[in-house]
């Protein structure tokens, strides 16, 4: 599963390591949320991802 996430990140022009760090920082912030719609913002193709995790 981790390999799949890394490859999908690469396919979406993201830096895999930075993407994983971002996910591991953001997901715990939502552990008490009952609405899981925040996950859409974490997908590798989301335009809402920070620019710092995108390859130049």
GIRA-V611616 format. One record per helix or strand of 3 or more residues. SS is the DSSP state (helix for helix, strand for strand). FROM is the first residue (numbers start at 0). LEN is the number of residues. If there is no record, write none. Layout:
# GIRA-V611616
SS_FROM_LEN / SS_FROM_LEN
This chain:
# GIRA-V611616
helix_1_10 / helix_15_15 / helix_35_7 / helix_50_3
